[in-house]
Amino acid sequence: MPSTPPVSLTNWAGNIAFSPERFERPGTLEHAQEIVASAPRLRVLGSGHSFNSIADTPAVLLSLTGIEPVVEIDAEAGTVRASGWITYAALSRAVHEAGFALHNLASLPHISVAGSLATGTHGSGETNGGLGTAVAALEFIGPDGRLRTVRRGESDFDGSVVHLGALGPVTAVTLDLQPAFEMRQYVYDGLGFDDAVEHFDELAGSAYSTSMFTPWGADPAVQFWAKERVSDQTRPFPPPRRYGAVLADGPRNPVPGADPAACTEQRGRTGPWHERLPHFRFEFTPSAGDELQSEYLVGREHAREALAALRGVSEVLGPVLQISEVRTIAADEQWLSPAFGRDTVAFHFTWVRDYESVEPAIRVLEEALAPFDVRPHWGKLFTIPIAEVRSQYPRMGDFEELRNRVDPEEKFGNDFCSSALGGITRLRVVPDDPEGRALPRRSMRAFRWLLNALGLPCECKATRIRRARNRARDAGFQRRVRRPAVLRADALRAVVFLAVALPADLRVAFLAVAFLVPALLAAVFLAGAVATERLRVEAALEVFFAAFLAVFFAAAFLAALLRAVDSRGNFRFPVTSSLKPVPGRNAGITVFLTRTASPVRGLRAMRAAR
C-alpha cells in the first residue's frame, strides 16, 4: 500500500522540505523491488544528512530503513557485507565485536553507509582514502526492480561508488576490513594561524587522522586534534606543546561553547578505533540540526595558498560561521569523488542556520578558492555554476555514459542530477522558506516552453526516450516508455496567423500588444516578488532576462515572417494551412505550418521556397 509523507518530511538540518508525491517505507527487500519497478521516477532518502536538494523529488521518495539491516562478516576474505541503509555507528559496533575494523570513519557516525558513499563523504588522514576506497562491491536495485552487483575490478566499478543516487537504491555494500586497533586522541589549544600554515605539512602528517578547527573571524586561532594508533606511537606520552599550541587540560567540543560531553574520549585515553575516529559519540546527537554546511576540496599541494586565501576573507566568514574544519585525504580513482586523481585538503564550514546571511559568505569563499580548482562536496551547499563543477571531473563523460546504460529513462534522476549530470542549468539552492522554491521552477518551465515554441531545443529528454524506444525495438521487443507531455505552440501560431491577417498598418501595434505588454506585466510581477522577499533580486533579473530573450526571439521570428507578406497581405510564395482565406486580406494563402511543425522549421522552408 502507498505511504503518505509524514507531516514534516525534511532533511536532518530542516533547511530542505521534501515534497514527494508518495513516500514509501517498505518492510522487505522484495517489496522495495516492486516499488522501484512500478514507480515512474524515484529517489532514495538515507539519513537525510545532506544540505541541498540532492535527495528531493516530486515523484516517489523511498526509505529502506523499515527493512531489518544485515551484517555478514567473511573473516577469510577480510570483508563485511552490510545493508546500505545501516548507519556507520551500528556497522562499526558489529565489526569491532568480531575483532575487525574499517580503515576510516567520518566525523559523524550517525550517517548511513550508502548515502555517505554516494556523495563522496570522507574521513581524515594523509594516507587514508575516503570512505569509498574501502568498497569491494555494491548491490543495486535496477530500474526494472531486479538486483545487480558491481564488483571491484569490473569496468563500471570506479564509476559506481560515488553515484549521487543516479544509479538506483543500494541494497548492500561489501567493505574491506583490517584487524581491530586501538587509538588515542589529543587536542591542542591556541595554535596560531600563521604557525598552522607554516607547519601544515608536519601537523597533518603527525598522526593517523588529524583535524584543524578555526572559527575564522578577525584574529583566527586554531585548535588541533590528533588521533593516533597506539601501535604507531613511538613514545607513551604526547608532547605538551606543538608549534606553540598547548595540550588541552580537559575535554573539548569543536564548536566553541558547546558541551564536550557529546564528543569522543580525548586526553590520550586508550580506546577502540570506532570510539576515537569520529568526533562525536554514537549515543549522542551532535546538535539539534540548527546549522548549514558547506565543504570545498582542493589539491593537497595548494593547502597553504588556500589557507592564506581564506585568511584574506576571514572577517566575512566569521559572523555567520559556527566552526570550520581542515582535513587531508589521500587520492582515489572513483570518477565522481572529490578526491579523484589527487591528494586532497578539505575545508569544511558549519554555518548558522540562516541561508540569506550565509549565501554572501559562501560566494566570497568560493571566489577565494576558485584559483585552486575547487570541488564542492556533492551533498552540501554551494553556489559554483554547475558547468564549472563538471569541468573538475575528467571522467564525468564516462559516468554519464554509464548512467545512460544503467538507467536510460532516468528513473532515478531529479533536478539535482539533471543539473549535475546534464550540465543544463545552474544548481538550485533551496532557501529556508519552502514556499520560495516553486517560483524558479515555474519560471524555468515557462522559459523552456517558449524556447520549444520557437523550435530551439533546450533539453534532450525526448531524444533520450526516442533512442531508448528504438533500442528496445531493435532488440526484438517493445517496451512501454513513458513519454513526457509536450506543449504545442498553438498560442504562438495563433499570433502568427492573426498578424498575417491584419492590415500592414496595424501589425506594429499588434506586435506591441502581443509581446511588450506581457513583458511589462512580467516585470511588474517580478518586482512585486522582490518587494515581498519571495525572490532575490539576482534571481528576478535572471528570470526577466530569460523572458526578454524569449520575447526578442519571438518578435524577430514574426518580423522575419511578416517580411514575406506583400502590401496586400499576400505571401510572396506558396505556403500552407487550414486557415480560411479572407478576400482582400490573405487570399491565396496556403500554409504548411501544421500542429506538429516548428515555426522555425516552417520559416526555413519559406526561405528555401524563395
C-alpha positions as CSV (number, residue, x, y, z in Angstrom):
1,M,0.0,0.0,0.0
2,P,1.3,3.5,-0.8
3,S,2.5,5.5,2.2
4,T,1.7,9.2,2.7
5,P,4.5,11.6,3.6
6,P,4.9,12.4,7.2
7,V,3.6,15.7,8.4
8,S,7.0,17.3,8.2
9,L,9.4,15.4,5.9
10,T,12.7,17.3,6.0
11,N,16.4,16.7,5.9
12,W,18.4,16.5,9.1
13,A,19.1,20.3,9.3
14,G,15.5,21.2,8.4
15,N,16.5,23.6,5.6
16,I,15.1,21.2,2.9
17,A,11.4,20.3,3.0
18,F,10.9,17.3,0.8
19,S,7.7,17.3,-1.4
20,P,7.2,13.8,-2.9
21,E,4.0,12.7,-4.5
22,R,4.3,9.5,-2.4
23,F,6.6,8.4,0.4
24,E,7.4,4.7,0.7
25,R,9.0,2.8,3.6
26,P,8.7,-0.9,2.7
27,G,9.3,-3.7,5.3
28,T,11.0,-6.2,3.0
29,L,13.5,-6.0,0.1
30,E,11.1,-7.7,-2.2
31,H,8.5,-5.0,-1.6
32,A,11.2,-2.4,-2.3
33,Q,11.9,-4.0,-5.6
34,E,8.2,-3.9,-6.5
35,I,8.0,-0.2,-5.6
36,V,11.1,0.6,-7.8
37,A,9.8,-1.4,-10.7
38,S,6.4,0.3,-10.7
39,A,7.5,3.9,-10.0
40,P,7.9,6.2,-13.0
41,R,10.6,8.2,-11.1
42,L,12.1,7.6,-7.7
43,R,14.8,8.8,-5.3
44,V,16.1,7.3,-2.1
45,L,16.3,9.0,1.3
46,G,19.0,7.9,3.6
47,S,19.8,9.5,6.9
48,G,19.0,13.0,5.5
49,H,22.4,14.4,6.3
50,S,22.6,16.4,3.1
51,F,22.0,20.2,2.9
52,N,20.9,20.7,-0.7
53,S,18.2,19.1,-2.9
54,I,20.2,16.0,-3.9
55,A,17.6,13.7,-2.4
56,D,14.4,15.7,-3.2
57,T,11.9,14.6,-5.8
58,P,8.3,15.4,-6.8
59,A,7.7,11.7,-7.5
60,V,8.3,8.7,-5.2
61,L,10.7,9.0,-2.2
62,L,11.9,5.7,-0.9
63,S,13.3,4.9,2.5
64,L,14.7,1.4,3.2
65,T,15.0,1.9,6.9
66,G,12.0,-0.2,7.6
67,I,13.9,-3.3,6.4
68,E,15.9,-5.2,9.1
69,P,19.6,-4.5,8.4
70,V,22.1,-7.3,7.8
71,V,25.8,-7.5,8.7
72,E,27.7,-10.5,7.3
73,I,31.4,-10.8,8.1
74,D,33.7,-13.0,6.0
75,A,36.8,-13.5,8.1
76,E,38.6,-15.4,5.5
77,A,38.1,-12.8,2.8
78,G,38.5,-9.9,5.2
79,T,35.3,-8.2,4.2
80,V,31.9,-7.3,5.6
81,R,28.6,-7.2,3.6
82,A,26.1,-4.8,5.2
83,S,22.8,-3.3,4.2
84,G,23.2,0.0,2.5
85,W,20.9,1.9,4.9
86,I,22.7,0.8,8.0
87,T,24.5,3.6,9.9
88,Y,28.2,3.6,10.5
89,A,27.5,3.5,14.2
90,A,25.7,0.2,14.0
91,L,28.1,-1.3,11.4
92,S,31.2,-0.3,13.4
93,R,29.9,-1.9,16.6
94,A,29.3,-5.2,14.8
95,V,32.6,-5.1,13.0
96,H,34.5,-4.4,16.2
97,E,32.8,-7.1,18.2
98,A,34.1,-9.6,15.5
99,G,37.6,-8.3,16.0
100,F,37.9,-6.2,12.9
101,A,38.0,-2.5,11.9
102,L,37.3,-0.2,9.0
103,H,40.2,1.9,7.8
104,N,38.4,5.2,8.4
105,L,35.2,6.9,9.6
106,A,33.6,10.3,9.1
107,S,33.3,12.8,11.9
108,L,29.6,11.8,12.4
109,P,28.8,8.1,12.9
110,H,25.0,8.7,12.6
111,I,25.1,8.8,8.8
112,S,24.1,5.9,6.5
113,V,26.7,3.9,4.7
114,A,25.1,4.1,1.2
115,G,24.3,7.8,1.4
116,S,27.9,8.6,2.5
117,L,29.4,6.6,-0.3
118,A,27.0,8.1,-2.9
119,T,28.1,11.7,-2.1
120,G,31.9,11.1,-1.7
121,T,32.0,11.5,2.1
122,H,35.4,11.1,3.7
123,G,37.3,10.9,6.9
124,S,40.8,12.3,7.5
125,G,44.4,11.2,7.2
126,E,47.3,11.9,4.9
127,T,47.4,8.2,3.8
128,N,43.7,7.4,4.3
129,G,41.4,7.4,1.3
130,G,37.8,8.5,1.6
131,L,35.1,6.1,2.8
132,G,34.5,4.8,-0.7
133,T,38.0,3.4,-1.0
134,A,37.0,0.5,1.3
135,V,34.2,-0.6,-1.1
136,A,34.7,-4.0,-2.7
137,A,31.2,-4.5,-4.1
138,L,27.9,-2.7,-4.4
139,E,24.4,-4.2,-4.9
140,F,21.7,-2.0,-6.6
141,I,18.0,-2.3,-7.4
142,G,17.8,-1.6,-11.1
143,P,15.0,0.4,-12.9
144,D,13.2,-2.9,-13.6
145,G,13.3,-3.9,-9.9
146,R,16.0,-6.6,-10.4
147,L,19.1,-6.7,-8.3
148,R,22.5,-6.2,-9.9
149,T,26.0,-6.3,-8.4
150,V,29.1,-4.3,-9.3
151,R,32.4,-5.6,-8.0
152,R,35.9,-4.2,-7.8
153,G,37.9,-4.9,-10.9
154,E,34.9,-4.5,-13.2
155,S,34.9,-1.7,-15.8
156,D,32.0,0.1,-14.2
157,F,33.1,-0.2,-10.6
158,D,35.0,3.1,-10.2
159,G,32.0,5.0,-11.6
160,S,29.5,3.2,-9.3
161,V,30.8,4.1,-5.8
162,V,30.1,7.8,-5.9
163,H,27.0,7.9,-8.0
164,L,24.8,10.7,-6.5
165,G,21.8,8.3,-6.3
166,A,21.6,8.3,-10.1
167,L,22.2,4.5,-10.4
168,G,19.5,3.3,-8.1
169,P,18.9,2.3,-4.5
170,V,21.9,0.5,-2.9
171,T,20.7,-2.6,-1.0
172,A,24.1,-3.9,0.2
173,V,27.7,-2.8,0.4
174,T,30.8,-5.0,0.8
175,L,33.7,-3.3,2.6
176,D,37.3,-4.2,3.2
177,L,38.3,-5.0,6.8
178,Q,41.5,-4.9,8.7
179,P,42.4,-6.2,12.2
180,A,40.9,-4.1,15.0
181,F,43.2,-1.5,16.5
182,E,43.3,0.9,19.5
183,M,43.7,4.7,19.4
184,R,44.4,7.7,21.5
185,Q,43.1,11.2,20.8
186,Y,44.7,14.5,21.8
187,V,43.6,18.1,21.5
188,Y,45.8,21.2,21.4
189,D,44.6,24.7,22.1
190,G,45.9,28.1,21.0
191,L,47.7,27.2,17.8
192,G,48.5,30.5,16.0
193,F,47.1,30.7,12.4
194,D,50.5,31.6,10.9
195,D,52.1,28.7,12.7
196,A,49.4,26.4,11.4
197,V,50.0,27.5,7.9
198,E,53.8,27.3,8.2
199,H,53.8,23.9,9.7
200,F,50.8,22.5,8.0
201,D,52.6,19.5,6.4
202,E,54.2,18.5,9.7
203,L,50.9,18.8,11.6
204,A,48.8,17.0,9.0
205,G,51.2,14.1,8.9
206,S,51.8,13.8,12.6
207,A,49.0,11.3,13.4
208,Y,46.8,8.7,11.7
209,S,44.0,11.2,11.5
210,T,44.2,15.0,12.1
211,S,41.8,18.0,12.1
212,M,42.3,21.7,12.5
213,F,39.4,23.7,13.7
214,T,39.0,27.5,13.5
215,P,36.1,30.0,13.7
216,W,37.9,32.4,11.4
217,G,37.0,36.0,12.1
218,A,39.4,38.9,12.6
219,D,42.1,37.0,14.5
220,P,41.6,33.3,13.9
221,A,43.1,30.8,16.3
222,V,43.4,27.1,15.5
223,Q,42.5,24.0,17.6
224,F,44.4,20.9,16.6
225,W,43.1,17.4,17.0
226,A,45.3,14.3,16.6
227,K,44.1,10.7,16.5
228,E,47.0,8.3,16.8
229,R,47.0,4.5,16.5
230,V,48.6,3.0,19.6
231,S,50.7,0.7,17.5
232,D,52.2,3.6,15.6
233,Q,53.2,5.7,18.7
234,T,56.9,5.8,19.3
235,R,56.6,7.3,22.8
236,P,54.0,6.7,25.5
237,F,53.1,10.3,26.1
238,P,52.3,13.2,23.7
239,P,54.4,16.3,23.5
240,P,53.0,19.0,25.8
241,R,53.3,21.6,23.0
242,R,53.1,21.6,19.2
243,Y,54.4,24.7,17.4
244,G,53.1,26.9,20.2
245,A,49.9,25.1,20.8
246,V,49.3,23.7,24.3
247,L,47.8,20.3,25.2
248,A,44.2,20.8,26.3
249,D,43.6,20.5,30.1
250,G,40.1,19.0,29.6
251,P,37.7,17.7,27.0
252,R,36.8,19.9,24.1
253,N,34.0,20.3,21.6
254,P,35.0,21.6,18.1
255,V,32.2,24.3,18.3
256,P,33.2,27.0,20.8
257,G,31.0,27.0,23.9
258,A,29.3,23.7,23.0
259,D,29.1,20.8,25.6
260,P,32.1,18.4,25.1
261,A,30.0,15.5,26.5
262,A,28.9,14.6,23.0
263,C,32.4,14.2,21.8
264,T,34.5,11.1,21.7
265,E,37.1,10.5,24.5
266,Q,40.2,12.7,24.5
267,R,43.2,13.4,26.7
268,G,45.1,10.3,25.4
269,R,42.8,7.7,26.9
270,T,43.1,4.4,25.0
271,G,40.0,3.1,23.3
272,P,38.8,1.1,20.2
273,W,39.1,2.6,16.8
274,H,35.3,3.2,16.3
275,E,35.2,5.3,19.5
276,R,38.1,7.6,18.6
277,L,38.0,8.2,14.8
278,P,34.6,10.1,14.8
279,H,34.5,13.4,16.6
280,F,31.1,12.6,18.2
281,R,29.8,9.7,20.2
282,F,27.3,7.2,18.8
283,E,24.9,7.7,21.6
284,F,24.7,11.5,21.3
285,T,23.1,13.7,18.7
286,P,25.9,16.2,18.0
287,S,23.4,19.1,17.6
288,A,19.8,19.8,17.0
289,G,20.5,20.3,13.3
290,D,20.4,24.0,13.8
291,E,23.1,24.6,11.2
292,L,24.0,24.6,7.5
293,Q,27.1,23.0,6.0
294,S,29.4,23.5,3.0
295,E,32.7,21.8,2.1
296,Y,35.3,22.5,-0.6
297,L,38.2,20.3,-1.6
298,V,41.4,21.4,-3.4
299,G,44.6,19.7,-4.3
300,R,46.9,18.9,-1.4
301,E,49.7,20.9,-2.9
302,H,47.6,24.1,-2.6
303,A,46.9,23.7,1.1
304,R,49.0,26.7,2.3
305,E,47.9,29.0,-0.5
306,A,44.2,28.1,0.1
307,L,44.5,28.8,3.8
308,A,46.1,32.2,3.1
309,A,43.3,33.0,0.6
310,L,40.7,32.1,3.2
311,R,42.5,34.3,5.8
312,G,42.0,37.2,3.5
313,V,38.2,36.8,3.7
314,S,38.0,35.5,7.3
315,E,36.3,38.6,8.6
316,V,33.4,37.9,6.2
317,L,33.2,34.3,7.2
318,G,33.4,34.7,11.0
319,P,30.0,36.4,11.7
320,V,27.9,33.6,10.1
321,L,30.2,30.7,11.0
322,Q,30.0,28.2,13.9
323,I,33.2,26.4,13.1
324,S,35.4,25.4,10.2
325,E,37.5,22.2,9.9
326,V,40.5,21.4,7.7
327,R,41.4,17.8,6.9
328,T,43.5,15.9,4.4
329,I,42.5,12.8,2.3
330,A,44.5,10.5,0.1
331,A,43.7,10.4,-3.7
332,D,41.4,7.8,-5.1
333,E,40.2,6.6,-8.6
334,Q,36.4,6.9,-8.2
335,W,35.1,9.0,-11.1
336,L,32.9,11.5,-9.1
337,S,34.9,11.5,-5.9
338,P,36.1,15.0,-4.9
339,A,39.5,13.3,-4.2
340,F,39.6,11.8,-7.7
341,G,43.2,11.7,-9.0
342,R,44.8,14.0,-6.4
343,D,45.7,14.1,-2.7
344,T,43.3,16.5,-1.2
345,V,42.8,19.0,1.5
346,A,39.2,19.7,2.6
347,F,37.8,22.9,4.0
348,H,34.5,22.3,5.9
349,F,32.2,25.1,7.1
350,T,29.4,24.7,9.7
351,W,27.2,27.8,9.3
352,V,24.5,29.3,11.3
353,R,21.0,28.3,10.0
354,D,20.2,31.5,8.1
355,Y,20.8,31.0,4.4
356,E,20.1,34.6,3.4
357,S,23.0,35.7,5.7
358,V,25.2,32.7,4.8
359,E,24.9,32.9,1.0
360,P,27.1,36.0,0.6
361,A,29.8,34.4,2.7
362,I,29.6,31.2,0.6
363,R,30.1,33.2,-2.6
364,V,33.1,35.1,-1.1
365,L,34.9,32.0,0.0
366,E,34.2,30.2,-3.4
367,E,35.8,33.2,-5.2
368,A,38.8,32.9,-2.8
369,L,39.2,29.2,-3.5
370,A,38.5,29.4,-7.3
371,P,42.1,29.6,-8.4
372,F,42.8,26.2,-6.8
373,D,40.4,24.0,-9.0
374,V,38.0,23.6,-6.1
375,R,35.5,20.8,-5.9
376,P,32.4,21.2,-3.6
377,H,31.0,18.3,-1.6
378,W,28.1,16.9,-3.5
379,G,25.7,16.8,-0.5
380,K,26.3,20.3,0.9
381,L,25.6,23.9,0.0
382,F,27.5,25.6,-2.9
383,T,26.7,28.2,-5.5
384,I,29.5,27.5,-8.0
385,P,28.0,27.2,-11.5
386,I,27.4,23.6,-12.3
387,A,29.3,23.8,-15.5
388,E,32.4,24.7,-13.5
389,V,31.9,21.8,-11.1
390,R,31.5,19.4,-14.0
391,S,34.8,20.6,-15.5
392,Q,36.7,19.5,-12.4
393,Y,35.8,15.8,-13.1
394,P,37.8,14.3,-16.1
395,R,35.6,11.1,-16.0
396,M,32.2,13.0,-16.0
397,G,31.5,11.9,-19.6
398,D,32.2,8.3,-18.7
399,F,29.8,8.5,-15.8
400,E,27.1,9.9,-18.0
401,E,27.6,7.0,-20.4
402,L,27.4,4.6,-17.5
403,R,24.2,6.2,-16.3
404,N,22.6,6.1,-19.7
405,R,23.3,2.3,-19.9
406,V,22.0,1.6,-16.4
407,D,19.1,3.9,-16.3
408,P,18.3,5.2,-19.9
409,E,14.9,6.6,-18.9
410,E,16.4,8.5,-15.9
411,K,14.0,6.8,-13.4
412,F,16.4,7.6,-10.6
413,G,17.0,11.3,-11.6
414,N,15.8,14.5,-10.1
415,D,16.5,18.3,-10.7
416,F,19.9,17.9,-8.9
417,C,21.0,15.1,-11.2
418,S,19.7,16.8,-14.3
419,S,21.9,19.8,-13.4
420,A,25.0,17.9,-12.3
421,L,25.0,15.2,-14.9
422,G,23.4,17.1,-17.8
423,G,25.0,20.5,-17.5
424,I,21.9,22.3,-18.4
425,T,21.1,24.7,-15.6
426,R,22.8,26.4,-12.6
427,L,22.3,24.3,-9.4
428,R,19.4,25.4,-7.4
429,V,20.0,26.1,-3.7
430,V,16.8,25.8,-1.7
431,P,16.1,28.7,0.7
432,D,14.8,28.3,4.2
433,D,11.3,29.3,3.1
434,P,9.7,26.3,1.5
435,E,7.2,28.5,-0.3
436,G,10.0,30.2,-2.2
437,R,11.0,27.0,-4.1
438,A,8.3,26.8,-6.7
439,L,8.8,30.2,-8.4
440,P,12.2,29.5,-10.0
441,R,10.9,26.0,-11.2
442,R,7.8,27.5,-12.8
443,S,9.9,30.3,-14.4
444,M,12.3,27.7,-15.9
445,R,9.4,25.6,-17.3
446,A,7.9,28.7,-18.9
447,F,11.3,29.6,-20.4
448,R,11.7,26.1,-21.8
449,W,8.2,26.2,-23.3
450,L,9.0,29.5,-25.1
451,L,12.2,28.0,-26.5
452,N,10.5,24.9,-27.6
453,A,7.8,27.0,-29.3
454,L,10.5,28.7,-31.3
455,G,11.9,25.3,-32.3
456,L,15.1,25.8,-30.2
457,P,15.9,22.6,-28.2
458,C,16.7,23.2,-24.6
459,E,16.6,19.6,-23.3
460,C,17.5,16.2,-24.6
461,K,14.9,14.2,-22.6
462,A,12.6,13.4,-25.6
463,T,15.7,12.4,-27.7
464,R,16.8,10.0,-25.0
465,I,13.4,8.4,-24.7
466,R,13.2,8.1,-28.5
467,R,16.6,6.4,-28.6
468,A,15.5,4.0,-25.7
469,R,12.4,3.1,-27.7
470,N,14.5,2.4,-30.8
471,R,17.0,0.3,-28.9
472,A,14.1,-1.7,-27.5
473,R,12.5,-2.2,-30.9
474,D,15.9,-3.3,-32.4
475,A,16.3,-5.8,-29.7
476,G,13.1,-7.5,-30.9
477,F,10.6,-6.4,-28.2
478,Q,8.5,-3.4,-27.4
479,R,8.9,-1.6,-24.1
480,R,6.4,0.7,-22.7
481,V,8.2,4.1,-22.4
482,R,6.6,7.0,-20.5
483,R,6.6,10.0,-22.9
484,P,6.7,13.4,-21.3
485,A,3.9,15.9,-22.0
486,V,4.7,18.1,-25.0
487,L,3.2,21.6,-25.0
488,R,2.2,22.6,-28.5
489,A,3.0,26.1,-29.7
490,D,-0.7,26.8,-30.5
491,A,-0.6,30.2,-28.9
492,L,2.4,31.3,-30.9
493,R,0.9,30.0,-34.1
494,A,-2.3,31.9,-33.4
495,V,-0.3,35.1,-33.0
496,V,1.4,34.4,-36.4
497,F,-1.9,33.8,-38.2
498,L,-3.6,36.9,-36.6
499,A,-0.6,39.1,-37.5
500,V,-0.8,37.9,-41.1
501,A,-4.5,38.5,-41.3
502,L,-4.2,42.1,-40.1
503,P,-3.6,45.1,-42.4
504,A,0.0,46.2,-42.6
505,D,-0.5,49.4,-40.7
506,L,-1.9,47.6,-37.7
507,R,0.8,44.9,-37.4
508,V,3.3,47.0,-35.3
509,A,0.6,47.8,-32.8
510,F,-0.4,44.2,-32.7
511,L,3.1,43.1,-32.0
512,A,3.4,45.6,-29.2
513,V,0.3,44.3,-27.6
514,A,1.2,40.7,-28.1
515,F,4.8,40.9,-26.7
516,L,5.6,44.1,-25.0
517,V,2.5,44.2,-22.7
518,P,3.2,40.7,-21.3
519,A,6.8,41.6,-20.8
520,L,5.8,44.7,-18.8
521,L,3.4,42.6,-16.8
522,A,6.2,40.1,-16.1
523,A,8.4,42.9,-14.9
524,V,5.7,44.1,-12.5
525,F,5.2,40.6,-11.2
526,L,8.9,40.1,-10.6
527,A,9.2,43.5,-8.9
528,G,6.3,42.5,-6.6
529,A,8.0,39.2,-5.8
530,V,11.2,41.0,-4.9
531,A,9.4,43.6,-2.8
532,T,7.7,40.8,-0.8
533,E,11.0,39.0,-0.4
534,R,9.7,35.9,-2.3
535,L,12.5,36.2,-4.8
536,R,16.0,37.6,-4.6
537,V,17.0,40.5,-6.9
538,E,19.6,38.4,-8.7
539,A,17.1,35.6,-9.4
540,A,14.4,38.1,-10.6
541,L,16.9,39.7,-13.0
542,E,17.9,36.2,-14.4
543,V,14.2,35.3,-14.9
544,F,13.4,38.6,-16.6
545,F,16.4,38.4,-18.8
546,A,15.4,34.9,-19.9
547,A,11.9,36.1,-20.6
548,F,13.3,39.1,-22.5
549,L,15.4,36.8,-24.7
550,A,12.4,34.6,-25.4
551,V,10.3,37.7,-26.4
552,F,13.1,39.0,-28.5
553,F,13.4,35.7,-30.5
554,A,9.6,35.5,-30.9
555,A,9.4,39.1,-32.2
556,A,12.4,38.5,-34.5
557,F,10.7,35.5,-35.9
558,L,7.4,37.3,-36.5
559,A,9.2,40.2,-38.1
560,A,11.0,37.8,-40.5
561,L,7.8,36.0,-41.3
562,L,5.9,39.2,-42.0
563,R,8.6,40.3,-44.4
564,A,7.3,37.6,-46.7
565,V,3.9,39.3,-46.9
566,D,3.2,41.9,-49.5
567,S,1.3,45.2,-49.1
568,R,-2.0,43.5,-49.7
569,G,-1.4,40.8,-47.1
570,N,-0.4,38.0,-49.5
571,F,2.6,35.7,-49.2
572,R,5.1,36.1,-51.9
573,F,5.5,32.3,-52.1
574,P,3.1,29.3,-51.6
575,V,2.6,28.2,-48.0
576,T,0.0,26.1,-46.2
577,S,-2.8,25.9,-43.9
578,S,-6.3,25.2,-42.9
579,L,-6.6,28.9,-42.4
580,K,-9.6,30.1,-44.5
581,P,-8.7,32.8,-47.0
582,V,-10.3,36.2,-46.4
583,P,-10.8,38.3,-49.5
584,G,-8.6,41.3,-49.7
585,R,-6.6,40.1,-46.7
586,N,-4.9,36.8,-47.2
587,A,-6.4,35.5,-50.4
588,G,-4.4,32.7,-52.0
589,I,-2.6,31.7,-48.8
590,T,-1.9,28.0,-48.3
591,V,0.1,27.3,-45.2
592,F,2.2,24.2,-44.4
593,L,2.5,25.1,-40.6
594,T,0.8,22.0,-39.2
595,R,0.3,21.3,-35.5
596,T,3.4,19.2,-35.3
597,A,5.7,21.5,-37.3
598,S,8.1,24.0,-35.7
599,P,7.7,27.7,-36.6
600,V,11.4,27.9,-37.1
601,R,11.5,24.9,-39.4
602,G,8.5,26.4,-41.3
603,L,10.4,29.7,-41.7
604,R,13.4,27.8,-43.1
605,A,11.1,26.1,-45.6
606,M,9.7,29.5,-46.6
607,R,13.1,30.9,-47.1
608,A,14.1,27.9,-49.2
609,A,10.9,28.4,-51.3
610,R,12.0,31.9,-52.2
